[in-house]
Amino acid sequence: MRNVLFLTSSSLATNPRLVKNYIYFKSIGCRCTVVAFKYGNWTDRVSEEIIAKHSIKCVLISASRKPLADWLKAAFMDKASKLLYHILPSIYWSAIASSKRTYQLLSALRKIDFPVDFIQAHTLPTLLPAEVLSKRLNVDFSFDVEDYHPGELIGGNAGAEVQRRIKLMSNLLTEAKLVSAASPLIKKEVEALMNWNNDLIVTVNNSFYSNEFIFLEQDYFVKRKVQFIWFSQKITFGRGLELFIEAAIQHRTKIELTLIGSLDTEFYNDWVRENEDFIIIKSPLNQVDLHKGLAQFDVGLVIELTSVDLNKDICLANKLFAYLQAGLFVFATDTRGHLNFLKSYASAGLISGQSVTQFSDGIKNIINSIDHIRRNRVNRFEVGKEFAYEQEVKKLESAMLKVP
């Protein structure tokens, strides 16, 4: 029985991919432990629920100002590293300058007093700590590239941070036993960054376990307006919703749009208040209720804007797989990631440009084809099973369970 240590700089509430892996490896007999952060906000409550539900053995590091001494030390190292990085641009100072969570993890992992046979690292601030701990314990580690970090939207001195991220990934990923990527195009970017193309980099799609979804027969939808769904942690600006709602107004008598998440007040005032005849707002749902509830809808929106950053252009959001696994028809913007995916599953969805006119044309197309879309729901539901996470995660299993 292997002892697997999972690392994240996030909370469990905001790193469902790690939680899915934990559940799987625990189910096949591994002894699993997670090192994660608590942030002193709403994520703490959700994380506690996850820990209780899945009996997760978890070491929690505080990201808030309590205890004060630890916070002051991390804050000092954060400031100092950004100065020292220019004088001593080592991997160590590059990593800490990139994120103070790296320093906190390095400190916490020095106190590890339980057996570890394999380390699975999630999020960029865990990369150096995973590599350091693997050498100290003489064990292997893997790293999960859920997002292409050098291509993410970065505030502040973005140029310096991009270079730090490139340096960390190009130097440290070669030390990993396995690198997983959350989309085929993220995998390609990682291969190009590392000048490395072999079986040690695998695509593990960001899907979900198949038992989280249910199927509703076509009769449920008879005489209903076309049901669109979009969900995220926050319903706010900058996600493409403004463009879609402006287009949807032209079809308001024939559709209903349900948005699930924490609603930004200004967004409500600007875009929802005048359109409540066809827009329905629901508070955030836990994953179980959300995934079961998706069966009530016709079309799932996957709106990513290429203008935001490179990562948005090449990623495959987990909501894409949630919609497919629930049997929904996918309405997706024409990012490279979506185009690459849907060219192999053309019947699963529709690709739209990123303008109001193009969104409106797409909505009209769906309204006119809704009977056909509903009849093919069962086929999409079956296609979704191909991406079930219990299949995807097996790509990691051989590397993680191989006896050293």
C-alpha positions in Angstrom: 0.0 0.0 0.0 1.6 3.3 -1.1 1.6 6.5 0.9 0.7 9.4 -1.4 1.1 13.0 -0.5 -0.9 15.6 -2.4 0.2 19.3 -2.4 -1.7 22.4 -3.3 -1.3 26.1 -2.7 -5.1 26.4 -2.9 -7.9 25.3 -0.6 -9.7 22.0 -1.2 -12.8 24.0 -2.1 -11.0 25.6 -5.1 -9.0 22.6 -6.2 -11.6 19.9 -7.1 -9.1 18.2 -9.4 -6.9 17.3 -6.5 -9.9 16.1 -4.5 -11.0 13.8 -7.4 -7.5 12.3 -7.5 -7.5 11.9 -3.7 -10.8 10.0 -3.8 -9.6 7.7 -6.6 -6.2 6.7 -5.0 -7.8 6.2 -1.6 -10.4 3.9 -3.2 -7.6 1.6 -4.6 -6.0 1.3 -1.3 -3.4 4.1 -1.0 -2.9 6.0 2.2 -3.4 9.6 1.2 -2.6 12.9 2.9 -3.2 16.4 1.6 -1.3 19.6 2.4 -3.5 22.5 1.6 -4.3 26.1 2.7 -7.0 27.7 4.7 -7.8 31.3 3.7 -10.1 32.6 6.4 -13.0 33.1 3.9 -15.9 31.2 2.5 -13.6 28.5 1.1 -12.8 27.3 4.7 -16.4 26.1 5.3 -16.7 24.4 1.9 -13.2 22.7 2.5 -14.4 21.5 5.9 -17.4 19.9 4.3 -15.2 18.2 1.7 -12.8 16.9 4.4 -15.7 15.5 6.4 -17.5 13.9 3.4 -14.5 12.1 2.1 -12.6 11.6 5.4 -9.6 13.4 4.0 -6.4 13.4 6.1 -5.3 17.0 5.8 -2.5 19.2 7.0 -3.8 22.8 6.7 -1.5 25.9 6.5 -2.9 29.3 7.3 -2.9 31.8 4.5 -4.3 34.5 6.7 -2.7 36.7 9.4 -3.2 34.1 12.1 -0.8 33.0 13.5 0.8 36.5 13.2 4.4 35.4 13.5 4.1 33.0 10.6 2.3 35.5 8.5 5.0 38.2 9.1 7.7 35.8 8.2 6.0 34.8 4.9 5.3 38.5 4.1 9.0 39.4 4.8 10.2 36.6 2.5 7.8 37.6 -0.2 9.2 41.2 -0.2 12.8 40.1 0.2 12.6 37.5 -2.6 11.4 40.1 -5.1 14.5 42.1 -4.4 17.0 39.2 -4.2 15.6 37.6 -7.3 17.2 40.3 -9.4 20.6 39.8 -7.6 20.5 36.1 -7.1 18.1 34.7 -9.8 18.2 31.2 -8.5 15.4 28.6 -8.7 14.8 29.1 -4.9 14.4 32.9 -5.1 12.5 32.7 -8.3 10.0 30.3 -6.7 9.4 32.4 -3.6 9.2 35.6 -5.6 6.5 34.0 -7.7 4.4 33.1 -4.7 4.8 33.3 -0.9 2.9 30.0 -0.7 6.1 28.3 -1.9 8.0 29.5 1.2 5.1 28.5 3.5 5.0 25.0 1.9 8.8 24.6 2.1 8.6 25.4 5.8 5.6 23.1 6.5 7.1 20.2 4.6 10.2 20.2 6.8 8.0 19.0 9.6 6.6 16.0 7.8 6.7 13.0 10.2 4.7 10.4 8.3 5.7 8.0 5.5 5.6 9.3 1.9 6.2 7.1 -1.1 4.9 9.4 -3.9 4.1 13.1 -4.1 1.5 14.6 -6.4 1.8 18.4 -6.7 -0.9 20.7 -7.9 -0.6 24.5 -8.6 2.7 26.1 -9.5 3.8 27.2 -5.9 4.0 23.5 -5.0 6.5 22.6 -7.8 9.7 23.5 -5.9 8.5 22.1 -2.6 7.6 18.8 -4.3 11.0 18.6 -6.0 12.9 19.4 -2.7 10.9 16.9 -0.6 11.2 14.2 -3.3 15.0 14.5 -3.1 15.1 14.6 0.7 12.9 11.4 0.9 14.2 9.8 -2.2 10.8 9.4 -3.7 9.2 10.3 -7.1 6.8 13.2 -7.7 4.3 14.2 -10.4 3.1 17.7 -11.3 -0.3 18.6 -12.6 -0.5 21.5 -15.1 -4.2 22.3 -14.8 -3.6 25.7 -16.2 -0.7 26.9 -18.4 0.8 29.2 -15.8 3.1 31.4 -18.0 0.0 32.1 -20.2 -2.3 33.2 -17.4 -3.4 36.8 -16.9 -0.9 38.3 -14.4 -1.1 41.6 -12.6 1.7 43.8 -11.5 5.1 43.2 -13.1 3.8 40.6 -15.5 6.9 40.3 -17.6 9.1 39.4 -14.7 6.5 36.9 -13.3 6.1 35.2 -16.7 9.9 34.7 -16.9 9.9 33.3 -13.3 7.2 30.8 -14.2 9.0 29.7 -17.4 12.2 29.3 -15.5 10.5 27.2 -12.8 8.7 24.9 -15.1 11.5 24.4 -17.6 14.0 23.6 -14.9 11.9 21.6 -12.4 9.4 19.6 -14.6 12.2 17.5 -16.0 12.7 16.2 -12.4 9.1 14.9 -12.2 8.2 11.2 -12.8 5.1 12.3 -14.6 3.6 15.6 -15.8 -0.2 15.7 -16.4 -1.9 18.4 -18.5 -5.6 19.4 -18.4 -6.0 19.7 -22.1 -4.2 18.6 -25.3 -3.1 22.1 -26.2 -1.8 22.8 -22.7 0.2 19.5 -23.1 1.7 20.9 -26.3 2.7 24.2 -24.7 4.4 22.3 -21.9 6.3 20.1 -24.4 7.4 23.1 -26.2 8.5 24.8 -23.0 10.5 21.8 -21.9 11.7 20.8 -25.4 10.4 17.5 -24.3 8.1 15.1 -26.2 7.6 11.7 -24.6 5.2 9.5 -22.6 6.0 11.3 -19.4 3.6 14.1 -20.3 0.0 12.9 -20.5 -3.4 14.7 -21.0 -5.8 14.1 -18.1 -9.1 15.8 -19.0 -10.8 17.8 -16.3 -13.9 15.7 -16.2 -15.9 14.2 -13.3 -17.0 10.8 -12.0 -19.8 9.4 -14.1 -22.0 8.6 -11.0 -22.4 12.4 -10.4 -24.8 12.7 -13.4 -28.3 11.6 -14.2 -30.3 11.3 -17.4 -33.7 12.8 -18.0 -35.9 11.5 -20.8 -36.9 13.8 -23.7 -40.5 14.0 -22.4 -39.3 16.2 -19.5 -38.5 19.0 -22.0 -41.8 19.0 -24.0 -43.2 22.5 -24.5 -40.5 24.1 -22.4 -38.5 27.0 -23.7 -34.9 26.3 -24.7 -33.0 26.0 -21.4 -29.5 27.5 -21.3 -27.2 27.1 -18.2 -23.9 28.7 -17.1 -22.2 28.4 -13.8 -19.1 29.6 -12.0 -18.1 30.8 -8.5 -19.0 34.4 -9.4 -21.5 35.9 -11.9 -19.7 39.0 -12.9 -18.1 41.0 -15.7 -15.3 39.9 -17.9 -16.5 36.4 -18.5 -18.3 37.0 -21.8 -21.7 36.9 -20.2 -22.4 40.5 -21.2 -22.1 39.6 -24.9 -24.2 36.6 -24.6 -27.0 38.3 -22.6 -27.1 41.2 -25.2 -27.5 38.6 -27.9 -30.1 36.6 -25.9 -32.3 39.6 -25.4 -33.3 39.3 -29.1 -34.6 35.8 -28.4 -36.0 36.4 -24.9 -39.5 34.9 -25.6 -38.1 31.5 -26.6 -35.3 30.9 -24.1 -34.5 30.8 -20.4 -31.0 31.5 -19.1 -30.0 30.1 -15.7 -26.9 31.6 -14.1 -25.5 29.8 -11.0 -23.0 31.5 -8.8 -22.4 34.4 -6.4 -24.0 37.4 -8.2 -22.1 40.7 -8.4 -24.4 43.6 -7.5 -23.2 45.8 -10.3 -23.6 43.0 -12.8 -27.2 42.5 -11.6 -28.0 46.1 -12.0 -26.4 46.4 -15.5 -27.5 43.1 -17.0 -30.0 41.1 -15.0 -32.5 43.5 -13.5 -34.0 44.5 -16.8 -34.0 40.9 -18.1 -35.5 38.9 -15.3 -38.3 37.7 -17.6 -35.8 35.2 -19.1 -32.8 35.2 -16.7 -32.9 33.1 -13.6 -30.3 33.5 -10.9 -29.4 30.6 -8.5 -27.0 30.8 -5.5 -23.8 28.6 -5.7 -24.6 24.9 -5.4 -22.4 22.1 -4.0 -21.0 19.9 -6.7 -23.4 17.0 -6.1 -26.5 19.1 -6.5 -25.0 21.1 -9.4 -24.2 18.0 -11.5 -27.5 16.3 -10.8 -29.3 19.5 -11.6 -27.7 19.9 -15.0 -30.0 17.2 -16.4 -32.8 19.8 -16.4 -31.2 21.9 -19.1 -30.7 21.8 -22.9 -27.6 23.8 -23.6 -24.5 24.5 -21.5 -22.5 27.7 -22.1 -18.7 27.5 -22.2 -17.7 31.1 -22.9 -14.0 31.8 -22.9 -12.6 35.0 -24.5 -9.3 34.7 -26.4 -8.6 38.3 -25.5 -8.2 37.4 -21.8 -5.0 35.3 -21.9 -3.3 32.4 -23.7 -4.5 30.0 -21.0 -8.1 30.7 -21.8 -7.4 30.1 -25.4 -6.0 26.6 -24.9 -7.7 25.2 -21.9 -10.8 22.9 -21.6 -12.8 24.1 -18.7 -14.3 21.5 -16.4 -17.8 22.8 -17.1 -17.4 21.6 -20.7 -17.1 18.1 -19.4 -19.8 18.5 -16.9 -22.2 19.5 -19.6 -21.2 16.6 -21.9 -21.5 14.1 -19.1 -25.0 15.4 -18.3 -26.0 15.0 -22.0 -26.3 18.7 -22.7 -25.6 20.4 -26.0 -22.5 22.6 -25.7 -22.5 26.2 -26.9 -18.7 27.1 -26.9 -16.7 30.1 -28.1 -14.1 29.6 -30.8 -11.0 29.3 -28.7 -8.3 27.0 -30.0 -9.0 24.5 -27.2 -12.7 24.3 -28.0 -12.1 24.1 -31.8 -9.6 21.3 -31.3 -11.9 19.4 -29.0 -15.2 19.7 -30.9 -13.8 18.9 -34.3 -13.8 15.3 -33.0 -17.2 15.6 -31.4 -19.1 17.9 -33.8 -22.5 16.5 -32.8 -21.9 17.4 -29.2 -22.1 21.2 -29.6 -21.8 24.4 -31.6 -18.9 26.7 -32.0 -19.6 30.5 -32.0 -17.5 33.5 -32.6 -17.1 36.0 -29.8 -19.3 38.9 -30.9 -23.0 39.7 -30.1 -24.0 39.0 -33.7 -22.3 35.6 -33.7 -23.8 34.7 -30.4 -27.3 35.7 -31.6 -26.8 33.6 -34.8 -25.8 30.6 -32.6 -28.8 31.0 -30.3 -31.2 31.2 -33.3 -29.6 28.0 -34.8 -30.2 26.2 -31.5 -33.8 27.4 -31.2 -34.5 26.1 -34.7 -32.8 22.8 -34.0 -34.0 22.2 -30.5 -36.1 19.1 -31.3 -33.1 17.4 -32.9 -30.9 18.5 -30.0 -33.3 17.0 -27.5 -33.6 13.7 -29.4 -29.8 13.3 -29.4 -29.4 13.9 -25.7 -29.0 10.2 -25.0 -26.1 10.0 -27.6 -24.3 12.9 -25.9 -24.8 11.3 -22.5 -23.1 8.1 -23.8 -20.3 10.2 -25.4 -19.8 11.9 -22.0 -19.0 8.5 -20.4 -15.9 8.3 -22.5 -14.4 11.2 -20.5 -15.5 9.9 -17.0 -12.8 10.8 -14.5 -12.5 7.2 -13.3 -11.1 6.5 -16.8 -8.9 9.7 -17.0 -7.2 9.3 -13.6 -5.9 5.8 -14.6 -3.4 7.6 -16.8 -1.7 8.6 -13.5 -2.0 5.3 -11.8 0.9 3.3 -13.2 3.4 6.0 -12.5 2.1 6.6 -8.9 1.8 3.0 -7.9 5.0 1.6 -9.4 7.2 0.3 -6.6 10.5 2.2 -6.4 
